[in-house]
């Protein structure tokens, strides 16, 4: 299934293959068009044994699964079920088949929604499935010289690989329209596409800010609970990330609302109607766009659990863009779109109040250098450093804040 011009996603293949060795079922979840089907095909190409692919958006495959027990019970090898949210009744059947000792089969389940939205799978396949969230292309999958292109166009493969910026921008505009008009209703999200587009575009202007339901509701002309529901729906559809707040017993008043990001930087630029790098550099949301882009790269490299990712800020102005908590170890990340970052009072406060083991200041320059004790300024591409990843992923997992 590998085609010329396709970017081989070797790290993703290894992670999915490892999960398949450990679990009878693996769920690849991610936004539409992010590359789930391609990744599943690459895994299947490496599979030692028979493979079977069912695309549940194909009427013929859907008809073959009208009686899923009859269709699946005699199969062996790897079974791929693509866009599984269209057939939620299949999960109890999979549970029965997985629990039969003589059933020699592994299942690769592809879905365009969060496990929360696909709750049938968590209820029926608990302990039998591991989820792998697939994001767009990352820094580890592209030449370093194309880092700026990745930020501008985002990580959707067809957007990143487009012939030029205009073609990429047109693809993203078409994706936004199709996503709102077709994909959200298929996920059971019944909000008019016009209303949801307006909300999503408004959310792009709040990208990187602390969630304020009342302010957004006033701007949108609806109740607080309505905008919260819209936010949750886009989060469940894996196009929006809510970075939860870290708070503990300090004398300072701390912010207890999430920060909201649109997951893909290319979609941010599409929703804000800023197609090219020159337009982005002069836009008021330039810094927030880059912050969200870098946070996605951090998460991609560290592969943290959902309960390990936070932001932190106080009402007096101290803040930390990203906090990684694993066991007793706390690592901070501050993100600055500058070529000459410096140590600030806010960084010192974060180091002291949060008792950070280490603080990284990720910047847009060409060099990495120390800023203070256990504080390091690192260029963006140094996120790929194996040493850094080994240091920050060591230690036992623990509860969140």
Beta strands, then each sheet from edge to edge (+ up, - down):
strand 1: 25-29
strand 2: 51-55
strand 3: 77-82
strand 4: 105-111
strand 5: 129-133
strand 6: 209-210
strand 7: 240-243
strand 8: 259-262
strand 9: 309-313
strand 10: 319-326
strand 11: 329-336
strand 12: 358-363
strand 13: 369-372
strand 14: 375-379
sheet 1: 2+ 3+ 4+ 1+ 5+
sheet 2: 6+ 8- 7+
sheet 3: 9+ 10- 11+ 12+ 14+ 13-
end
